[in-house]
Amino acid sequence: MEISGMRKNYSLKVLDENHIKRSPIEQFRIWLEEACEVKAIEPTAMVLATATSDGIPSIRVVLLKDYSINGFVFFTNYSGRKGREIELNPKVALLFHWPELERQVRIEGVASKTSASVSDEYFNSRPLESRLSAMISRQSEAVHDREYLEKLWREKQIESIGKNLARPSFWGGYIVEPINFEFWQGRSNRLHDRIIFLKKGTEWVISRLAP
């Protein structure tokens, strides 16, 4: 398969710094709602980039579960690779990609754990099957095979009958407090629109970047 010549000409929308919202959270809200309206595949999916203390990066897709002026919230196993890396180096990056709208949003910020009450509330809202999976998984550790995981899951399912499942201490939420945003809109001839918000104190400074 020849991939070097594969390309798409972007032409759906424009992004103008004279009409963009002054608040990056408000602009994000508008774009997320539009992604939901066009039935984008997993509109709340975001790539999370973390790095070790000596700078070795890793990325994976997680799901956004809440956002506000305070930051972007997701939930995971604290003892997995991402949790261990955040513990050592809380500076992270997020990427939302909505190809249906030819858009991306990049966010850089600092991650910290949510309160226990926030983690409890979300854990208790999850389907029972998802809670069981969270409880038996030692995320990022090597396991012998799939059958071993399924055996643990079935055993936990039987054990939990008639019980109120409490959130395990190794599982919970993170909130990413943003320090900059970049809104990217694909344009024709690869002259893409890139608008960046940089936080200066309590204010956001808006600039256009070259594509």
MOJOUR-V506694 format. One record per pair of residues at least 12 apart in sequence whose ideal C-beta (glycine too) atoms are under 10 Angstrom apart, sorted by the first residue. I is the first residue (numbers start at 1). J is the second residue. D is the distance in Angstrom with one decimal. If there is no record, write none. Layout:
BEGIN
I J D
I J D
END
This chain:
BEGIN
7 190 8.7
8 99 8.9
8 102 8.2
8 186 8.1
9 102 9.8
9 186 8.7
9 187 9.2
9 188 5.7
9 189 7.8
9 190 8.8
10 99 9.8
10 101 9.9
10 102 4.5
10 103 9.4
10 185 7.8
10 186 2.9
10 187 5.6
10 188 6.4
10 189 9.2
10 190 8.2
10 191 9.6
10 192 7.1
10 193 9.7
11 102 7.9
11 186 8.0
11 187 7.4
11 188 5.2
11 189 9.8
12 38 10.0
12 100 8.8
12 101 6.3
12 102 5.0
12 103 8.6
12 185 8.3
12 186 7.4
12 187 9.3
13 34 9.1
13 101 6.7
13 102 6.9
13 103 7.6
13 185 5.7
13 186 8.2
13 187 8.6
13 193 8.7
14 185 6.4
14 187 6.9
14 193 6.3
15 27 9.3
15 31 9.6
15 103 8.4
15 183 6.1
15 184 7.9
15 185 3.8
15 186 9.5
15 187 8.3
15 192 8.7
15 193 3.7
15 194 8.0
15 195 5.7
15 208 9.1
16 185 9.4
16 193 7.5
16 195 8.4
16 208 9.3
17 183 9.6
17 193 8.6
17 194 10.0
17 195 5.4
17 196 9.6
17 206 5.8
17 207 7.8
17 208 5.4
18 206 9.9
20 183 7.1
20 193 9.5
20 195 5.7
20 197 8.9
20 206 6.9
20 208 9.8
21 183 9.7
21 197 9.7
21 206 9.6
22 197 9.1
22 203 9.7
22 204 7.1
22 206 7.4
23 69 7.9
23 181 10.0
23 197 8.6
23 204 7.0
24 69 9.6
24 105 8.8
24 107 8.4
24 178 7.2
24 180 8.5
24 181 4.1
24 182 9.4
24 183 7.8
24 195 9.2
24 196 9.3
24 197 4.2
24 198 9.8
24 199 8.8
24 204 5.9
24 206 8.6
25 67 7.1
25 68 7.1
25 69 5.4
25 70 9.3
25 71 9.4
25 72 9.5
25 178 8.2
25 181 8.6
25 197 9.5
25 204 9.4
26 69 9.3
27 105 8.6
27 181 7.7
27 183 6.3
27 195 8.4
27 197 8.1
27 206 9.8
28 67 7.2
28 72 8.8
28 96 8.2
28 105 6.2
28 107 8.2
28 178 9.2
28 181 7.1
28 183 8.0
28 197 9.8
29 67 7.9
29 68 9.8
31 43 9.5
31 96 8.0
31 98 7.3
31 101 7.5
31 103 6.2
31 104 9.7
31 105 6.5
31 183 7.2
31 185 9.4
32 44 7.5
32 64 8.3
32 67 8.1
32 96 7.7
32 98 8.5
32 105 8.5
34 98 8.1
34 100 9.3
34 101 6.3
34 103 8.4
35 96 8.0
35 97 9.8
35 98 4.4
35 99 10.0
35 100 7.1
35 101 6.2
35 103 7.6
35 105 9.8
36 98 9.7
37 100 9.9
37 101 9.6
38 98 8.1
38 100 5.0
38 101 6.4
39 100 7.7
40 96 9.6
40 97 9.2
40 98 4.9
40 99 7.7
40 100 4.6
40 101 7.0
40 103 9.3
41 98 8.9
41 99 8.4
41 100 7.7
42 61 8.1
42 63 7.5
42 64 9.9
42 97 9.9
42 98 9.7
43 63 10.0
43 64 8.8
43 96 8.1
43 98 6.6
43 100 8.9
43 101 9.7
44 62 9.4
44 63 5.3
44 64 4.3
44 65 7.6
44 66 9.9
44 67 9.3
44 74 9.3
44 96 8.3
45 61 5.3
45 62 7.7
45 63 6.0
45 64 7.7
45 95 9.7
45 96 7.6
45 97 8.2
45 98 9.6
46 60 10.0
46 61 7.0
46 62 6.2
46 63 7.4
46 64 5.4
46 72 7.6
46 74 7.5
46 93 9.8
46 94 4.9
46 95 6.3
46 96 5.1
46 97 8.6
46 105 8.6
46 107 8.3
46 176 9.4
47 59 5.5
47 60 7.2
47 61 5.6
47 62 8.1
47 93 8.1
47 94 6.9
47 95 4.1
47 96 7.9
47 97 7.4
47 104 9.9
47 106 9.3
48 60 6.0
48 61 7.4
48 62 4.9
48 63 9.9
48 64 9.8
48 72 9.6
48 74 7.0
48 76 8.7
48 82 6.5
48 86 9.3
48 92 6.3
48 93 7.6
48 94 6.0
48 95 8.2
48 111 8.7
48 174 8.9
48 176 8.3
49 82 9.5
49 85 9.7
49 91 9.6
49 92 6.2
49 93 4.2
49 94 7.6
49 95 7.4
49 106 9.7
49 108 9.0
50 81 7.8
50 82 5.3
50 83 8.9
50 84 8.9
50 85 4.0
50 86 5.8
50 87 9.9
50 88 9.2
50 89 7.1
50 90 8.9
50 91 8.5
50 92 5.4
50 93 8.4
50 111 8.0
51 85 6.3
51 86 9.6
51 88 8.8
51 89 5.6
51 91 7.5
51 92 8.2
51 93 9.1
52 81 9.3
52 84 8.6
52 85 5.7
52 88 6.6
52 89 6.7
53 85 8.2
53 87 9.5
53 88 4.3
53 89 5.3
54 88 9.2
54 89 9.0
55 89 8.4
56 85 8.8
57 85 9.0
57 93 9.0
58 81 6.4
58 82 7.4
58 85 6.9
59 82 9.4
59 93 8.5
59 95 8.3
60 76 9.4
60 80 9.4
60 81 8.4
60 82 6.7
61 95 9.3
61 97 9.8
62 74 4.6
62 75 8.1
62 76 6.5
62 82 7.9
62 94 8.8
62 174 9.1
63 75 8.2
63 76 9.7
64 94 8.2
64 96 7.9
64 176 9.6
65 114 9.8
65 118 9.7
65 122 6.3
65 125 9.6
65 173 7.5
66 114 9.0
66 118 8.4
66 122 8.3
66 173 8.5
66 175 8.3
67 107 9.8
67 175 9.1
67 176 9.1
67 178 9.5
68 175 9.0
69 177 9.7
69 178 9.4
70 114 10.0
70 175 6.5
70 176 9.7
70 177 6.8
70 178 9.5
71 107 9.2
71 109 6.7
71 110 8.7
71 111 8.5
71 112 8.6
71 114 9.4
71 174 8.9
71 175 4.3
71 176 5.0
71 177 4.3
71 178 6.4
72 92 9.8
72 94 6.2
72 96 9.6
72 107 6.8
72 109 7.6
72 111 9.1
72 174 8.8
72 175 6.8
72 176 4.6
72 177 8.5
72 178 7.1
73 114 6.3
73 118 7.5
73 119 9.8
73 122 8.3
73 173 5.6
73 174 7.0
73 175 5.0
73 176 7.8
74 94 8.8
74 111 9.1
74 114 9.4
74 122 9.9
74 173 6.9
74 174 5.9
74 175 8.4
74 176 7.9
75 114 8.2
75 118 9.2
75 119 7.0
75 122 5.7
75 123 7.6
75 126 8.7
75 134 8.7
75 167 9.8
75 171 7.3
75 172 6.5
75 173 4.7
75 174 7.6
76 134 9.1
76 139 7.5
76 170 9.9
76 171 7.3
76 172 7.9
76 173 8.0
76 174 7.0
77 134 7.0
77 137 6.5
77 138 7.9
77 139 3.7
77 140 7.8
77 168 8.7
77 170 6.0
77 171 5.3
77 172 8.7
78 113 7.5
78 119 9.6
78 139 8.8
78 168 9.4
78 169 8.1
78 170 5.2
78 171 6.6
78 172 6.1
78 173 9.5
78 174 8.6
79 137 9.6
79 138 7.0
79 139 6.4
79 140 7.7
79 141 8.5
79 168 9.7
79 169 9.6
79 170 4.8
79 171 8.6
80 137 8.5
80 138 8.4
80 139 3.3
80 140 4.3
80 141 8.5
80 170 8.8
80 171 9.5
81 139 7.6
81 140 4.4
81 141 9.8
82 111 9.1
82 139 8.5
82 140 8.2
82 174 8.6
83 111 9.7
83 113 9.2
83 139 7.8
83 140 8.6
83 170 8.2
83 171 9.3
83 172 9.1
83 174 8.2
84 139 9.8
84 140 8.0
85 111 9.6
86 110 9.5
86 111 5.0
86 112 8.3
86 113 8.6
86 174 6.6
86 176 9.5
87 111 9.6
87 113 9.4
89 110 9.9
89 111 9.3
90 109 9.0
90 110 5.0
90 111 4.9
90 112 6.4
90 113 9.8
90 174 9.0
90 176 9.0
90 177 9.5
91 108 7.5
91 109 7.7
91 110 5.9
91 111 7.9
91 176 9.8
91 179 8.8
92 107 8.9
92 108 7.5
92 109 6.5
92 110 7.3
92 111 4.8
92 174 8.4
92 176 5.9
93 106 6.7
93 107 6.8
93 108 4.9
93 109 7.8
93 176 8.8
93 180 9.6
94 106 7.2
94 107 4.3
94 108 7.8
94 109 7.5
94 111 9.6
94 176 6.2
94 178 8.3
94 181 9.6
95 107 7.7
95 182 9.5
95 184 9.7
96 183 9.9
96 184 9.8
97 184 9.2
99 186 8.9
101 185 8.3
101 186 8.7
102 184 8.9
102 185 6.6
102 186 3.6
102 187 8.4
102 192 8.9
103 183 7.6
103 184 6.5
103 185 5.7
103 186 7.1
103 193 9.6
104 182 7.9
104 183 7.9
104 184 4.2
104 185 8.4
104 186 8.4
104 192 9.4
104 194 9.3
105 181 6.6
105 182 7.0
105 183 5.7
105 184 7.1
106 180 8.3
106 181 7.2
106 182 4.3
106 183 8.3
106 184 7.1
106 194 9.4
106 196 8.8
107 176 7.0
107 177 10.0
107 178 5.0
107 179 8.7
107 180 7.3
107 181 5.4
107 182 7.8
107 183 10.0
107 197 9.5
108 176 8.8
108 178 7.0
108 179 5.7
108 180 5.1
108 181 8.2
108 182 8.6
108 198 9.9
108 199 9.9
109 175 9.1
109 176 4.4
109 177 5.1
109 178 4.1
109 179 5.2
109 180 7.8
109 181 9.2
109 199 9.2
110 175 9.4
110 176 7.0
110 177 5.2
110 178 8.6
110 179 7.0
111 174 4.8
111 175 7.1
111 176 4.9
111 177 7.9
112 173 9.8
112 174 6.8
112 175 6.2
112 176 8.3
112 177 7.3
113 172 6.2
113 173 6.8
113 174 6.0
113 175 7.8
114 172 6.5
114 173 3.6
114 174 6.5
114 175 5.3
115 172 9.0
115 173 8.3
115 175 9.3
116 167 8.2
116 169 8.9
116 172 7.2
116 173 9.4
118 172 8.1
118 173 5.6
118 175 8.3
119 167 6.0
119 169 9.6
119 171 7.4
119 172 3.5
119 173 4.8
119 174 9.5
120 166 8.1
120 167 5.3
120 172 8.4
120 173 9.7
121 167 9.4
121 173 9.4
122 167 8.7
122 171 10.0
122 172 8.4
122 173 6.4
123 135 9.6
123 165 8.3
123 166 8.4
123 167 3.9
123 168 8.5
123 171 6.8
123 172 7.6
123 173 8.9
124 164 8.8
124 165 8.2
124 166 8.9
124 167 7.3
126 165 9.6
126 167 9.5
128 157 8.3
128 160 7.8
128 165 7.5
129 153 8.5
129 157 8.3
131 156 9.3
131 160 8.4
131 165 5.3
131 166 9.6
131 167 8.1
131 168 9.2
131 171 9.1
132 152 9.2
132 153 5.8
132 154 9.2
132 155 9.8
132 156 5.1
132 157 5.7
132 159 9.5
132 160 6.8
132 165 7.7
133 149 8.6
133 152 9.5
133 153 6.5
133 156 8.8
134 165 9.4
134 167 8.1
134 168 6.9
134 170 9.0
134 171 5.0
134 172 9.9
135 152 9.1
135 153 9.0
135 156 5.8
135 159 9.7
135 160 8.3
135 165 7.0
135 166 9.2
135 167 8.7
135 168 5.4
135 170 9.3
135 171 7.7
136 149 7.2
136 150 9.6
136 151 9.4
136 152 4.2
136 153 5.5
136 154 9.5
136 155 8.0
136 156 5.0
136 157 9.3
136 168 9.5
137 149 7.5
137 152 8.3
137 153 8.9
137 168 9.7
137 170 9.5
137 171 8.8
138 152 9.5
138 170 8.4
139 170 8.5
139 171 8.8
177 199 9.5
178 197 8.4
178 199 7.3
178 204 9.6
179 197 9.5
179 198 7.8
179 199 5.1
180 196 6.5
180 197 6.2
180 198 5.1
180 199 6.3
180 204 8.8
180 205 9.5
181 195 8.5
181 196 6.9
181 197 4.3
181 198 8.6
181 199 8.9
181 204 8.1
181 206 9.6
182 194 6.1
182 195 7.2
182 196 4.8
182 197 7.7
182 198 9.6
182 207 9.9
182 209 7.2
183 195 4.8
183 196 7.8
183 197 7.9
183 206 9.8
184 196 9.6
184 209 9.0
184 211 8.7
186 211 9.5
187 211 7.5
189 211 9.4
190 211 6.3
191 210 9.2
191 211 5.5
192 209 9.3
192 210 9.3
192 211 4.0
193 208 7.6
193 209 9.1
193 211 7.6
194 207 9.2
194 208 6.7
194 209 4.0
194 210 7.4
194 211 6.0
195 207 7.4
195 208 5.9
195 209 7.5
196 208 7.7
196 209 5.5
END
